[in-house]
Amino acid sequence: MERKEEIILAALELASENGLQSVSMNQIAEKIRIKAPSLYNHFKSKDEIVRAMYSYLREQAQQNRSFGFADPDAFASKSLEQILTESLASYLGMIADQNMMRFFRVLYSERSMNPLAAEIMLEETEHMIRSTRNLFYALAVHGKMKNEGVDTAALTFALTVHSLIDYQLDKMTAGKAEQLRDSDNLYTKELMEFVRWFSVQVGGEEHE
C-alpha cells in the first residue's frame, strides 16, 4: 500500500469514528505511526486529504464495479426502462462500495455545516447530472427518448434518484430499513417505480 493511500484510508477511518471536522493532521499521523511533519510531505492540509479521498475512493469503486452509464449503442434491442435500470444499477453499485459509502455517510452528516463536505456532495450530484444528460441526448438520437426537454429530463431523473437514495439511507439510519449490504439495498421499490414511470413519460418511438 502506498503512503498516500494509507493516509487516505486512515483519515477515512478516523472521520467515520469521530466526524470529519474532529480529525486533525496529528491524529492521522499518529494513526499511521509517522511524525506529523512527514505527513505534510504528502498533503499540504486536511482539506487536500479529503479531496484526494473523494477522487481515490470514486476511482476504486468504479474499478471494482465497472461503473459507467450505459452506452446506448450497446442497448439497441432494449427498452428505455431496461437501459435506465441497468445504468442506475451500475451507479448504485459504485456508491454502495463499502469505503465509498463510509465516506458519503460522513459527508451527509456534515454537509450543512462543512463547506468542503457540501462542495464534494455538490460535485458528485453535478457529475451524475452531466452523465445523465450525455446519456439522454444519445438516447434521444437513437429514438429511445423524446427529443425535447432533454436537459430538464436529465435534471429531474438525477435529482429524484439522489433524493430517493437519501430517503433510503435515512430509513437505514433510523432503523426502519435493513442496513446496507450491497446495491440491492439501495435499489428500492420506490426507485424501480420511478424508473418505470419516467420511462413512460419520456419514452421515444417505442412508446408512440
trRosetta pair geometry for C-beta under 8 A, 3 or more apart (Angstrom, degrees):
i j d omega theta_ij theta_ji phi_ij phi_ji
1 5 5.2 -124 -174 88 88 121
1 6 5.2 107 129 -63 118 92
1 9 7.9 -51 -170 17 141 141
2 5 4.7 89 62 10 82 106
2 6 6.9 -147 97 -8 41 89
3 6 5.4 -55 -148 36 34 115
3 7 6.4 36 154 -21 67 103
3 32 8.0 111 -153 160 75 150
3 42 6.0 -134 119 -88 112 146
4 7 5.7 -52 -150 34 32 113
4 8 6.4 34 152 -20 65 105
4 42 5.4 -174 -92 -167 79 124
4 43 7.7 121 -130 -46 88 98
4 52 7.0 -94 179 163 110 147
5 8 5.7 -53 -148 35 33 113
5 9 6.3 25 157 -13 66 108
5 56 6.9 171 -113 -160 74 145
6 9 6.1 -59 -145 40 27 105
6 10 6.2 29 156 -19 63 110
6 32 5.3 105 144 -127 112 137
7 10 5.8 -57 -146 37 28 111
7 11 6.3 27 156 -18 64 108
7 28 6.2 52 -156 169 81 121
7 32 6.3 -71 -88 -14 59 159
7 39 6.8 134 -124 -140 130 90
7 42 5.9 161 -12 105 161 149
7 43 6.6 -176 138 -5 152 126
7 49 6.4 -107 140 -130 109 115
8 11 5.9 -58 -150 37 27 110
8 12 6.4 30 152 -21 64 106
8 49 6.5 -175 -100 -169 63 85
8 52 6.0 -113 -94 112 117 103
8 53 4.8 165 -154 -97 99 77
8 56 5.3 6 -177 55 168 159
8 57 7.8 -163 160 -44 127 89
9 12 5.4 -48 -146 33 35 116
9 13 6.5 38 154 -20 64 102
9 99 7.5 -57 -119 -132 87 135
10 13 5.8 -53 -151 34 32 111
10 14 6.5 28 153 -14 65 107
10 28 5.5 116 111 -152 116 76
10 31 4.1 145 -169 112 122 133
10 32 4.9 -91 -58 -48 161 102
11 14 5.8 -56 -147 40 32 110
11 15 6.1 32 155 -19 67 109
11 23 6.2 100 -152 165 77 152
11 28 5.1 0 -80 -112 84 122
11 31 7.9 171 -61 54 44 153
11 46 7.6 163 -138 -148 132 82
11 49 5.1 157 -71 152 172 132
11 50 7.3 -128 145 -75 140 62
11 53 6.3 -111 87 -75 123 136
12 15 5.8 -56 -143 39 28 110
12 16 6.2 32 156 -23 64 106
12 53 6.0 158 -67 -148 99 130
12 57 7.6 121 -94 -70 144 132
12 99 6.4 16 166 -159 160 97
12 102 6.1 79 173 110 108 124
12 103 6.0 -53 -132 -79 110 89
12 106 7.9 -144 -148 -11 65 151
13 16 5.8 -54 -148 33 28 113
13 17 6.6 19 156 -12 62 110
13 31 7.2 159 72 -162 120 145
14 17 5.9 -64 -150 40 31 106
14 18 5.9 -28 173 29 70 113
14 23 4.6 108 121 -113 121 117
14 27 5.7 126 -143 131 152 122
14 28 6.5 -113 9 -84 155 70
14 31 6.2 -103 -53 -65 120 152
15 18 6.9 -79 -123 59 21 74
15 19 6.6 -39 -159 145 60 13
15 20 4.6 25 -141 -88 112 63
15 23 5.3 -51 -75 -30 73 144
15 103 7.8 43 92 -118 137 60
15 106 4.8 30 144 -130 112 154
16 102 5.0 -28 -94 -174 129 110
16 105 7.3 55 -124 78 84 116
16 106 6.1 -90 -85 -64 54 114
18 22 4.2 -111 144 87 108 134
18 23 6.2 134 78 -63 117 76
19 22 4.6 78 70 7 94 110
19 23 7.4 -159 92 -21 51 85
19 106 7.1 153 -138 -146 42 91
19 109 7.0 -108 -120 108 91 129
19 110 6.5 128 -163 -70 94 124
20 23 6.1 -55 -159 17 35 113
20 50 6.9 58 -155 -107 122 133
20 106 5.2 108 -47 169 104 116
20 107 7.6 53 -35 -80 147 50
20 110 5.3 -98 34 7 119 169
20 114 6.3 60 82 -136 128 171
20 116 7.9 -142 146 81 143 114
20 117 6.3 152 50 -70 161 119
21 110 6.4 170 -23 -137 102 137
21 113 7.9 -37 -47 106 148 108
21 114 6.0 -141 -62 -91 108 124
23 27 5.7 -124 -156 71 64 135
23 28 6.7 62 174 -51 106 96
23 46 6.7 153 102 -147 96 133
24 27 4.7 103 55 2 78 100
24 28 7.2 -141 97 -3 46 84
24 46 7.2 -89 -145 -73 31 139
25 28 5.7 -54 -151 36 35 112
25 29 6.3 37 151 -21 67 105
25 36 5.9 86 125 -150 100 102
25 39 5.6 165 -176 101 99 150
25 40 7.5 32 -172 -62 143 85
25 45 7.6 -90 -71 -151 126 40
25 46 5.8 -123 -62 -62 83 93
26 29 5.6 -54 -149 36 32 113
26 30 6.3 32 154 -18 66 106
26 36 5.1 -28 -102 -91 66 129
27 30 5.7 -54 -147 37 31 111
27 31 6.3 39 151 -28 64 104
28 31 5.5 -51 -151 28 32 117
28 32 6.9 1 161 6 64 104
28 39 6.2 104 96 -130 110 147
28 46 7.7 166 -15 -109 141 90
28 49 7.1 -79 -116 -133 168 170
29 32 6.7 -76 -153 50 28 87
29 34 5.3 -97 -159 78 81 76
29 35 6.3 -14 179 149 132 15
29 36 4.3 -129 -8 -87 169 56
29 38 7.0 123 -134 58 113 90
29 39 4.7 -97 -82 -42 101 130
30 33 7.2 27 -171 -79 34 39
34 38 4.5 -98 161 76 119 136
34 39 6.4 142 94 -57 119 78
35 38 4.9 95 65 -1 77 106
35 39 7.8 -135 102 -13 45 84
36 39 5.5 -46 -161 17 43 118
36 40 7.5 39 150 -18 66 98
37 40 5.9 -52 -163 28 44 112
37 41 7.7 56 142 -28 63 92
38 41 5.6 -36 -168 10 48 118
38 42 7.9 29 146 -5 65 99
39 42 6.3 -69 -170 39 43 101
39 43 6.6 -36 161 49 80 90
40 43 6.9 -83 -123 75 37 51
40 44 6.5 52 -152 -120 81 37
43 46 7.8 82 131 -86 130 22
43 48 4.6 174 -165 96 97 116
43 49 4.8 54 -179 -65 168 82
43 52 6.8 -115 -103 6 122 145
44 48 5.1 86 48 -9 80 156
45 48 4.8 106 56 2 74 100
45 49 7.3 -129 103 -3 47 85
46 49 5.4 -50 -154 32 40 115
46 50 6.4 40 149 -20 69 102
47 50 5.6 -53 -149 35 34 112
47 51 6.4 34 153 -17 66 104
47 116 5.6 -140 -131 -104 96 151
48 51 5.8 -51 -147 37 33 111
48 52 6.3 32 154 -16 64 108
49 52 5.7 -60 -149 41 29 110
49 53 6.1 39 149 -30 65 105
50 53 5.3 -47 -147 28 32 119
50 54 6.9 36 153 -20 62 98
50 116 5.9 69 98 148 149 135
50 120 7.3 -109 148 -49 104 146
51 54 5.9 -49 -156 29 33 111
51 55 6.8 27 151 -11 64 106
51 116 7.7 -95 -59 -164 85 114
51 120 7.4 -156 -106 -86 60 113
52 55 5.8 -57 -149 41 36 109
52 56 5.8 34 155 -20 70 112
53 56 5.8 -57 -140 40 26 109
53 57 6.0 18 165 -13 65 112
53 103 6.3 178 145 -123 113 132
54 57 6.3 -59 -139 40 22 103
54 58 6.1 20 163 -17 61 113
54 103 7.0 162 -95 166 61 144
54 120 5.2 -143 -89 -145 151 126
54 123 7.6 65 161 80 152 136
54 124 7.9 -123 -161 -61 120 105
55 58 6.1 -61 -146 38 23 109
55 59 6.3 22 158 -18 62 112
56 59 5.9 -62 -151 37 26 110
56 60 6.3 22 156 -17 64 109
57 60 5.7 -55 -144 39 32 111
57 61 6.1 32 157 -19 66 108
57 97 7.4 169 177 98 89 131
57 99 5.3 -138 -133 119 111 107
57 100 4.9 153 158 -90 112 71
57 103 5.4 144 72 -9 175 156
58 61 5.8 -55 -146 37 28 110
58 62 6.4 30 154 -20 63 107
58 94 7.4 34 -150 175 65 119
58 100 6.9 98 -85 -115 48 116
59 62 5.8 -55 -149 34 29 112
59 63 6.5 28 154 -18 63 106
60 63 5.8 -57 -151 36 31 111
60 64 6.3 27 155 -18 66 109
60 97 7.2 154 106 170 90 156
60 99 7.0 5 88 65 138 134
60 100 7.7 -166 76 -53 96 101
61 64 5.8 -57 -144 38 31 110
61 65 6.1 -6 167 11 66 115
61 67 6.7 32 123 -23 82 141
61 94 4.5 95 140 -160 117 73
61 95 7.3 66 173 -70 156 27
61 97 3.8 -135 -117 -1 103 158
61 99 7.5 -144 -64 67 99 91
61 100 4.5 22 -68 -45 145 142
62 65 6.6 -78 -139 53 22 86
62 66 7.6 44 172 -127 58 8
62 67 4.1 -91 -129 40 70 116
62 68 7.5 73 -154 -51 103 75
62 94 5.9 16 -79 -120 58 120
63 66 7.7 20 -164 -69 23 44
64 97 6.1 111 66 -112 140 123
65 90 6.8 145 141 -159 111 65
65 93 4.0 161 -157 130 142 116
65 94 5.2 -145 57 -75 145 62
65 97 6.8 -118 -27 -64 124 108
66 90 7.4 -78 98 -140 72 107
67 90 5.3 135 -137 165 59 95
67 91 6.8 86 -152 -94 107 41
67 93 6.6 -165 -88 81 90 102
67 94 4.2 39 -94 -69 144 123
68 71 7.7 9 129 -38 120 84
68 90 6.2 -59 50 158 41 149
69 87 4.7 29 -147 -150 69 114
69 90 7.0 -180 -89 75 32 135
69 91 7.3 19 -79 -55 75 107
69 131 4.8 156 -19 166 138 108
69 132 7.0 -169 -110 -82 153 44
69 134 7.3 129 73 77 146 102
69 135 4.6 -100 149 -65 136 134
70 74 6.8 -128 -177 63 88 109
70 75 5.8 24 162 -24 132 138
70 83 5.2 -147 78 -164 157 82
70 86 5.5 72 -71 94 131 107
70 87 4.3 -93 -7 -73 97 97
70 90 7.4 158 -53 5 73 143
70 135 6.7 79 58 -138 73 126
71 74 4.5 70 81 3 99 110
71 75 7.4 153 87 -5 56 92
72 75 5.8 -75 -148 46 42 101
72 76 7.9 83 157 -70 67 59
72 83 6.9 29 -111 -147 72 145
72 135 6.9 142 -45 -159 104 71
72 138 4.5 179 12 128 138 112
72 139 5.1 -165 -104 -81 140 65
72 141 7.9 124 94 61 155 95
72 142 5.1 -168 153 2 130 152
72 144 6.6 -145 -147 9 120 145
73 76 7.0 -5 -168 -47 37 97
73 142 7.8 -158 -80 -86 49 142
75 78 4.1 -57 -171 39 93 119
75 82 7.0 -177 -161 102 123 105
75 83 4.7 118 138 -96 163 104
75 86 7.6 -178 -96 49 138 142
75 144 7.9 39 103 -92 109 154
76 142 7.2 -123 -110 -169 73 130
78 82 4.1 -112 -180 86 112 134
78 83 5.5 135 106 -54 121 83
78 86 7.9 -10 161 2 162 136
79 82 4.7 100 55 5 76 101
79 83 7.1 -141 96 -4 42 86
79 199 7.1 57 145 -177 103 140
79 206 6.4 -152 -129 121 78 158
80 83 5.7 -55 -148 37 34 111
80 84 6.2 28 157 -14 68 108
80 139 6.9 90 -121 -174 95 136
80 144 4.9 146 -86 173 93 96
80 145 6.3 115 -120 -71 135 77
80 199 4.5 159 100 -147 107 99
80 202 7.5 -159 168 89 156 85
80 203 5.1 -160 21 -112 150 84
80 204 7.1 137 -62 14 133 85
80 206 7.0 -178 -15 55 99 128
80 207 7.6 -38 13 -33 134 117
81 84 6.0 -58 -144 41 29 106
81 85 6.0 32 156 -23 64 110
81 195 6.1 108 -147 142 79 96
81 196 5.9 34 -130 -109 129 56
81 199 4.0 -25 -72 -80 81 173
82 85 5.7 -55 -144 36 28 113
82 86 6.3 22 160 -14 64 108
83 86 6.2 -60 -148 39 26 105
83 87 6.2 24 155 -17 63 111
83 139 6.9 151 115 -107 157 128
83 144 6.7 15 19 -180 156 152
84 87 5.7 -55 -143 40 31 111
84 88 6.0 29 159 -18 66 110
84 157 7.7 -108 -143 -152 125 136
84 195 5.1 178 113 -154 122 107
84 198 7.1 -155 171 89 171 120
84 199 6.2 -148 21 -77 140 104
85 88 5.9 -59 -145 39 25 108
85 89 6.2 29 155 -23 63 107
85 192 7.6 36 -116 -125 107 74
85 195 5.7 107 -77 154 76 156
86 89 5.6 -48 -143 33 32 114
86 90 6.6 37 154 -22 61 102
87 90 5.8 -55 -157 31 31 113
87 91 6.7 27 149 -15 64 105
87 135 6.5 75 -132 -147 159 163
88 91 5.6 -54 -150 37 37 110
88 92 6.2 36 153 -18 69 106
88 161 6.6 -142 -129 -128 114 137
88 187 7.4 120 123 -112 108 101
88 191 7.1 176 157 171 146 121
88 195 6.5 -110 3 -89 156 136
89 92 5.7 -53 -143 39 31 111
89 93 6.3 40 153 -26 62 104
89 183 6.5 103 -162 136 66 141
89 187 6.4 10 -104 -85 78 141
90 93 5.7 -52 -152 29 29 116
90 94 7.0 30 150 -20 61 101
91 94 5.7 -53 -158 29 36 112
91 95 6.7 16 156 -4 69 105
91 128 7.0 73 -145 -121 143 111
91 161 7.8 36 96 158 146 146
92 95 6.2 -61 -144 45 34 98
92 96 5.8 32 157 -20 69 115
92 165 7.7 -164 -110 -103 91 118
92 183 4.0 112 124 -155 100 111
92 186 4.7 -174 -156 89 117 129
92 187 5.7 124 113 -58 176 90
93 96 5.9 -61 -139 40 26 110
93 97 7.5 55 152 -47 56 80
93 182 7.8 -1 -122 176 70 89
93 183 4.4 -54 -82 -49 55 151
94 97 6.1 -28 -174 -14 37 112
94 100 6.6 -70 155 115 64 175
95 100 5.7 -132 -142 128 39 127
95 101 6.5 93 158 -79 64 78
95 104 6.4 34 -163 -33 99 159
95 165 7.3 16 101 -159 154 147
95 183 7.9 100 61 -106 72 94
95 186 7.3 108 84 -101 107 174
96 100 7.5 34 58 74 15 115
96 101 6.0 17 -145 -57 31 126
96 180 6.4 -160 -143 -173 90 118
96 182 5.6 78 148 -173 141 41
96 183 4.1 -153 10 -74 154 67
96 185 7.3 138 -127 49 129 96
96 186 5.8 -138 -73 -3 116 133
97 100 3.9 65 69 16 103 116
97 101 6.4 176 75 -14 48 86
98 101 6.1 -62 -149 36 22 106
98 102 6.6 23 154 -19 61 105
99 102 5.5 -49 -147 33 36 114
99 103 6.4 37 153 -19 65 104
100 103 5.7 -57 -154 36 31 112
100 104 6.3 28 152 -17 66 107
101 104 5.6 -52 -141 39 35 110
101 105 6.3 41 157 -25 66 102
101 180 6.2 -154 -172 118 161 161
102 105 5.9 -53 -151 31 28 113
102 106 6.9 30 151 -18 61 103
103 106 5.8 -55 -158 32 33 111
103 107 6.5 28 149 -15 67 107
104 107 5.5 -55 -146 40 37 111
104 108 6.0 45 153 -26 69 103
104 121 8.0 103 -141 -101 79 91
105 108 5.6 -46 -143 32 31 115
105 109 6.5 27 158 -17 62 107
105 169 7.5 -161 -100 -167 83 129
106 109 6.1 -63 -154 36 28 107
106 110 6.4 -9 161 8 64 117
106 117 7.4 -127 126 -121 78 122
107 110 6.3 -81 -143 51 27 91
107 111 5.6 45 165 -58 72 102
107 117 4.5 174 -142 -160 71 95
107 120 5.8 -102 -125 82 140 118
107 121 5.3 161 154 -60 126 103
108 111 6.3 -33 -132 -3 21 114
108 121 7.5 117 -80 -97 53 136
108 166 7.5 166 -131 -127 123 90
108 169 6.9 -110 -122 127 170 148
110 113 6.1 -83 -167 58 64 85
110 114 4.1 12 152 11 106 131
110 117 4.3 138 96 -20 99 172
111 114 6.4 -68 -103 56 24 86
111 117 4.4 -129 -89 121 60 105
111 118 4.4 115 -166 -81 83 67
111 121 5.1 -6 -112 4 142 149
112 118 7.4 109 -71 -75 20 114
114 117 3.9 59 89 12 114 114
114 118 6.6 166 87 -12 60 84
115 118 5.6 -58 -147 40 33 111
115 119 6.1 37 154 -26 68 106
116 119 5.4 -50 -145 33 32 115
116 120 6.5 29 157 -17 64 102
117 120 6.1 -56 -150 36 30 106
117 121 6.5 27 153 -15 64 108
118 121 5.8 -57 -147 40 32 110
118 122 6.1 36 153 -22 66 107
119 122 5.6 -54 -149 35 29 114
119 123 6.4 33 151 -22 63 104
120 123 5.5 -49 -147 34 34 115
120 124 6.5 35 153 -19 65 102
121 124 5.7 -51 -149 34 33 111
121 125 6.4 33 152 -17 65 105
122 125 5.8 -56 -149 38 32 110
122 126 6.2 26 156 -15 67 109
123 126 5.9 -58 -143 41 28 107
123 127 6.2 36 153 -27 63 105
124 127 5.6 -50 -149 30 31 116
124 128 6.8 28 154 -15 62 102
125 128 5.9 -57 -155 35 32 108
125 129 6.5 33 149 -20 66 105
125 158 7.1 116 -171 150 72 114
125 159 7.4 46 -164 -98 114 72
125 162 5.9 23 -118 -97 98 160
126 129 5.4 -48 -144 35 38 115
126 130 6.4 39 156 -19 67 102
127 130 6.0 -55 -150 36 29 109
127 131 6.4 26 153 -16 64 109
128 131 5.6 -55 -144 40 33 111
128 132 6.0 34 156 -20 67 108
128 158 4.8 150 122 -148 102 114
128 161 7.4 -131 162 78 144 128
128 162 7.0 151 71 -60 155 111
129 132 5.8 -56 -145 38 27 111
129 133 6.2 29 155 -21 63 108
129 154 6.2 98 -165 140 67 102
129 155 6.1 25 -139 -103 112 61
129 158 4.5 -172 -89 80 63 171
129 159 7.6 26 -86 -46 105 81
130 133 5.7 -54 -146 35 29 112
130 134 6.4 29 156 -18 64 105
131 134 5.9 -54 -150 35 30 110
131 135 6.4 28 153 -16 64 108
132 135 5.7 -58 -149 39 31 111
132 136 6.1 29 156 -20 67 109
132 154 4.3 148 116 -157 102 91
132 157 5.5 -175 -168 85 143 119
132 158 4.6 -146 7 -62 156 108
133 136 5.8 -56 -143 37 28 110
133 137 6.5 28 160 -18 64 104
133 150 7.0 98 -149 141 73 96
133 151 6.3 20 -126 -117 115 59
133 154 3.9 75 -81 -178 66 172
133 155 7.9 31 -72 -46 103 65
134 137 6.2 -54 -149 34 28 107
134 138 6.6 24 154 -14 61 108
135 138 5.9 -64 -155 39 31 109
135 139 6.2 28 152 -19 68 109
135 154 7.9 141 56 -114 84 109
136 139 5.5 -53 -143 38 33 111
136 140 6.3 39 154 -24 66 102
136 145 5.9 -44 -160 53 77 169
136 150 5.0 160 126 -165 117 97
136 153 5.8 165 -156 95 153 115
136 154 4.8 -135 11 -73 148 100
136 157 7.6 162 -68 21 132 147
137 140 5.6 -49 -149 31 33 114
137 141 6.7 36 151 -20 62 102
137 150 5.6 85 -82 165 70 154
138 141 5.7 -51 -154 32 35 113
138 142 6.5 21 152 -8 66 109
139 142 5.7 -63 -147 46 34 106
139 144 4.0 -76 -172 69 91 117
139 145 4.5 63 116 -1 108 112
139 204 7.4 -170 148 -19 86 132
140 143 7.7 51 -178 -67 30 19
140 144 7.3 -87 -68 56 25 71
140 145 4.6 -59 -79 75 68 98
140 146 6.9 -25 -122 97 98 26
140 147 4.2 118 -179 -97 115 73
140 150 5.6 -66 -38 -92 150 130
140 204 6.8 160 -127 -81 50 132
141 147 7.6 89 -67 -100 40 117
142 204 7.9 149 93 49 62 164
143 204 4.7 174 172 132 50 142
143 205 4.2 -7 176 1 112 123
143 206 7.5 110 135 -21 95 80
144 203 7.5 -73 168 -149 53 62
144 204 5.0 106 109 22 11 128
144 205 7.7 -47 -78 29 24 84
144 206 7.1 3 -129 8 54 116
145 150 7.2 99 119 -110 133 93
145 153 7.2 152 -177 129 136 165
145 202 5.2 -3 -149 144 97 99
145 203 6.7 -89 -114 -132 50 22
145 204 4.8 1 34 -44 6 104
146 149 7.3 17 101 46 114 93
146 202 5.5 -119 23 -167 100 62
146 203 7.2 56 -29 83 86 26
146 204 5.5 -178 -56 -95 42 66
147 150 7.0 -18 -151 -51 44 115
147 204 7.4 54 -29 -115 74 113
149 152 4.6 -47 -175 46 90 116
149 153 5.6 100 121 -30 87 95
149 202 8.0 -121 86 -120 107 106
150 153 5.5 -55 -145 37 32 114
150 154 6.3 32 156 -20 66 104
151 154 5.9 -55 -150 34 29 110
151 155 6.4 27 153 -16 64 108
152 155 5.7 -54 -146 38 33 112
152 156 6.1 34 155 -20 66 108
153 156 5.7 -56 -146 37 28 112
153 157 6.2 27 157 -18 64 108
153 202 5.2 95 -135 -113 138 150
154 157 5.9 -55 -145 37 28 110
154 158 6.1 22 161 -14 65 111
155 158 6.2 -59 -141 40 25 105
155 159 6.0 10 167 -6 64 115
156 159 6.5 -65 -140 44 20 100
156 160 6.0 18 164 -17 61 115
156 198 7.7 172 116 -126 112 118
157 160 6.1 -64 -147 38 21 108
157 161 6.3 22 158 -19 62 110
157 198 6.1 99 -101 -163 95 154
158 161 5.9 -59 -152 35 27 112
158 162 6.5 25 154 -17 64 107
159 162 5.5 -50 -145 37 35 113
159 163 6.3 38 154 -21 66 104
160 163 5.6 -53 -147 36 32 111
160 164 6.3 29 155 -16 66 107
160 194 6.0 -172 142 -172 130 146
160 198 7.9 174 70 -73 153 136
161 164 5.9 -58 -147 39 29 108
161 165 6.4 31 154 -20 64 105
161 191 6.9 61 -128 -131 74 103
161 194 7.6 -178 -80 104 65 145
162 165 5.7 -54 -148 35 31 112
162 166 6.4 34 152 -19 65 105
163 166 5.6 -52 -149 36 32 113
163 167 6.3 38 150 -24 64 105
164 167 5.3 -45 -145 32 35 119
164 168 6.6 35 154 -18 63 102
164 188 6.8 -147 167 48 109 122
164 190 5.4 -165 -144 111 121 117
164 191 5.2 147 133 -78 148 84
164 194 6.6 -128 -54 -2 156 154
165 168 5.9 -55 -151 36 32 109
165 169 6.4 30 152 -17 66 107
165 186 6.0 14 -126 -161 87 112
165 191 7.9 54 -63 -81 67 128
166 169 5.8 -57 -147 39 31 110
166 170 6.3 33 154 -21 66 106
167 170 5.8 -54 -150 34 28 112
167 171 6.6 30 151 -20 62 105
167 190 7.3 -42 89 78 142 159
168 171 5.5 -52 -150 34 35 114
168 172 6.6 38 150 -21 65 101
168 177 6.3 -88 -162 88 70 172
168 185 7.4 148 165 143 129 77
168 186 5.8 140 98 -131 155 59
168 188 5.4 -163 -89 -38 130 137
168 190 7.9 -164 -62 46 102 123
169 172 5.5 -49 -150 33 35 114
169 173 6.4 34 152 -17 66 104
169 180 7.9 1 -111 -54 76 124
170 173 5.7 -54 -146 38 33 110
170 174 6.1 25 156 -12 66 112
171 174 5.8 -61 -143 45 29 107
171 176 4.5 -88 -162 78 81 99
171 177 3.8 59 124 -7 111 120
172 175 7.8 40 176 -69 29 23
172 176 7.8 -91 -61 56 19 62
172 177 4.9 -61 -73 74 60 102
172 178 7.3 -30 -113 89 90 30
172 179 5.6 103 -160 -113 108 48
172 180 6.1 16 -138 -34 161 84
172 185 7.6 59 -84 161 131 126
174 177 7.9 60 61 12 85 81
177 185 7.5 123 149 -172 113 98
178 181 7.4 -23 137 -14 113 105
178 185 6.1 -121 90 -127 98 113
179 185 7.5 -32 120 -145 29 158
180 185 4.9 -175 -123 82 55 152
180 186 7.2 26 -122 -49 103 91
181 184 7.2 -20 73 55 101 99
181 185 5.6 128 31 -34 74 127
182 185 6.5 128 61 2 44 94
183 186 5.4 -59 -160 40 54 109
183 187 6.1 47 147 -21 81 104
184 187 5.7 -56 -140 38 36 105
186 191 7.6 44 144 -18 65 158
187 191 5.7 -112 -154 75 50 140
187 192 6.8 68 167 -54 85 93
188 191 4.9 104 54 6 73 98
188 192 7.1 -135 101 -2 42 87
189 192 5.7 -56 -148 38 33 111
189 193 6.2 30 155 -17 67 108
190 193 5.9 -56 -145 39 29 109
190 194 6.3 31 154 -21 63 107
191 194 5.7 -55 -147 35 31 112
191 195 6.4 31 156 -19 66 104
192 195 5.9 -54 -149 35 30 110
192 196 6.4 30 153 -18 64 107
193 196 5.6 -54 -147 37 33 113
193 197 6.2 30 155 -16 66 107
194 197 5.8 -57 -145 40 30 108
194 198 5.9 30 158 -21 67 111
195 198 5.8 -55 -140 39 26 112
195 199 6.3 33 158 -26 62 106
196 199 6.0 -54 -151 29 26 113
196 200 7.0 23 153 -15 59 104
197 200 6.0 -61 -159 34 33 109
197 201 6.5 28 150 -19 68 109
198 201 5.6 -58 -148 36 34 112
198 202 6.2 -9 169 14 71 110
199 202 7.0 -76 -137 53 22 81
199 203 5.6 48 163 -65 63 102
199 207 7.9 170 147 -68 73 138
200 203 5.9 -28 -132 -8 22 121
200 207 6.4 154 -143 -136 50 141
203 206 6.1 -86 176 71 114 85
203 207 3.1 88 104 -14 129 142
203 208 7.9 -157 114 -34 95 64
204 207 6.6 110 58 25 25 95
204 208 7.2 -40 150 -22 41 106
205 208 5.5 -52 -147 18 38 118
